[in-house]
Amino acid sequence: MEKIGGGYEAFPAGAYWELRFSPQSFACNVCKLHLTNQAELAAALLPASRYELDARELDHDFDVDAHVRAYEAYD
């Protein structure tokens, strides 16, 4: 899975973490298509609302453990 905009979020949910993705925009470097809001994403049949995903679906550069450590260190 590639980032479509917005960013990845991790939320503590009791004894485990939930990963959620909130798409907000999309830009294609090939055709120069640029969608700037959720209505445009939905019209293009791209994900347009927050959804949960599995850590195995993330790009190779996203480290869930590092994200959790950063979240826990933030006070």
C-alpha positions in Angstrom: 0.0 0.0 0.0 1.2 3.5 -0.8 0.4 6.6 1.0 -2.5 8.5 -0.8 -2.3 11.6 1.4 -3.1 12.4 4.9 -0.8 10.0 6.6 -0.7 6.9 8.7 -2.1 7.0 12.3 -1.7 4.5 15.1 -4.1 4.6 18.0 -3.9 2.6 21.3 -7.0 0.4 21.5 -6.9 -1.3 24.9 -4.1 -3.9 24.9 -3.2 -3.5 21.2 -2.7 -0.8 18.5 -5.0 -0.1 15.6 -3.5 1.4 12.4 -5.7 3.8 10.5 -5.2 5.7 7.3 -7.0 9.0 6.6 -6.8 9.9 2.9 -7.1 13.6 2.2 -5.5 14.2 -1.2 -3.8 12.3 -4.1 -1.2 13.4 -6.7 0.1 11.4 -9.6 3.6 12.2 -10.8 2.9 10.5 -14.2 -0.3 12.1 -15.4 -0.2 15.1 -13.0 -3.7 14.3 -11.7 -4.2 16.1 -8.4 -7.2 15.5 -6.2 -7.5 17.9 -3.3 -10.4 16.7 -1.1 -12.4 13.6 -0.1 -15.2 14.3 -2.6 -12.7 14.2 -5.5 -11.2 11.0 -4.1 -14.6 9.4 -3.9 -15.5 10.5 -7.4 -12.2 8.9 -8.7 -13.2 5.7 -6.8 -10.2 6.0 -4.4 -10.5 5.5 -0.7 -12.1 8.7 0.7 -12.6 8.0 4.4 -10.6 6.7 7.3 -10.1 2.9 7.3 -8.1 0.4 9.3 -5.2 -1.5 7.8 -2.7 -4.2 8.7 1.0 -3.3 9.3 1.9 -5.7 6.5 0.0 -3.4 4.0 2.3 -0.4 4.8 5.2 0.8 2.7 8.6 -0.7 3.6 9.7 2.6 5.1 7.0 2.7 7.8 8.2 1.3 11.2 5.2 0.6 13.4 7.4 0.0 16.4 9.2 3.3 16.0 5.8 5.1 15.6 4.6 3.5 18.9 7.8 4.4 20.7 7.4 8.0 19.5 3.8 8.1 20.6 4.6 6.7 24.0 7.5 9.1 24.5 5.3 12.1 23.7 3.9 13.5 26.9 
